[in-house]
């Protein structure tokens, strides 16, 4: 990556506009120039580097994602069980309907 040059969002937008780039490219660079630094600042605020509570923050985050995943797995299992129950009831109704039709024919 020798020779790679990083420029800020404003400079990149200006350079692209000056070079005659399509407006969509200039707009994407402008949006990234605003969003990326904002996300970096947000992460620095949420996860400070010099904090005695940094481990607690990460553990709470990991615990949240684990619980979320567990809830999703449980919800999927519940939906699967309900689907199977509906299928069983539907098959039972069909079986009873067939038996009823056979009785009425005879």
DANOR-V607555 format. One record per residue. N is the residue number from 1. RES is the residue in one small letter. SS is DSSP state (h for helix, s for strand, l for the rest). NEAR is the number of other ideal C-beta (glycine too) atoms within 10 Angstrom. D_CENTER is the distance of its C-alpha to the mean C-alpha in Angstrom with 2 decimals. Layout:
n->{N N}
res->{RES RES}
ss->{SS SS}
near->{NEAR NEAR}
d_center->{D_CENTER D_CENTER}
This chain:
n->{1 2 3 4 5 6 7 8 9 10 11 12 13 14 15 16 17 18 19 20 21 22 23 24 25 26 27 28 29 30 31 32 33 34 35 36 37 38 39 40 41 42 43 44 45 46 47 48 49 50 51 52 53 54 55 56 57 58 59 60 61 62 63 64 65 66 67 68 69 70 71 72 73 74 75 76 77 78 79 80 81 82 83 84 85 86 87 88 89 90 91 92 93 94 95 96 97 98 99 100 101 102 103 104 105 106}
res->{x x x x x x x x x x x x x x x x x x x x x x x x x x x x x x x x x x x x x x x x x x x x x x x x x x x x x x x x x x x x x x x x x x x x x x x x x x x x x x x x x x x x x x x x x x x x x x x x x x x x x x x x x x}
ss->{l l l l l l l l h h h h h h h h h h h l l l h h h h h h h h h h h h h h h h h h h h h h h h l l l l l l l h h h h h h h h h h h h h h h h h h h h h h h h h h h h h h h h h h h h h h h h h h h h h h h h h h h h l}
near->{3 3 4 5 4 6 12 10 16 12 12 16 22 15 13 18 14 9 9 7 14 9 9 8 13 19 12 14 21 17 12 13 17 13 11 11 12 10 10 10 10 10 10 10 8 9 12 12 6 5 10 7 10 12 9 10 13 11 11 11 12 10 10 10 10 10 10 10 10 10 10 10 10 10 10 10 10 10 10 10 10 10 10 10 10 10 10 10 10 10 10 10 10 10 10 10 10 10 10 10 10 9 8 7 6 5}
d_center->{31.91 35.30 35.82 32.21 32.25 29.43 30.03 28.37 26.56 29.77 31.93 29.64 29.42 33.17 33.94 31.95 33.57 36.95 36.50 35.88 32.28 30.71 29.35 25.81 25.80 27.30 24.74 21.78 23.64 24.41 20.85 19.80 22.98 21.93 18.20 18.49 21.44 19.90 16.87 19.48 21.62 18.93 18.15 21.94 22.38 19.76 20.86 24.54 26.36 29.54 28.49 29.87 26.81 24.28 24.13 23.70 20.71 19.01 20.15 18.83 15.34 15.62 17.18 14.48 11.81 14.62 15.47 12.04 12.07 15.66 15.17 12.82 15.50 18.19 16.87 16.68 20.17 21.47 20.46 22.12 25.18 25.51 25.35 28.01 30.10 30.07 31.05 33.86 35.16 35.12 37.03 39.44 40.13 40.78 43.09 44.97 45.26 46.73 49.16 50.16 50.82 52.92 54.95 55.61 56.79 59.31}
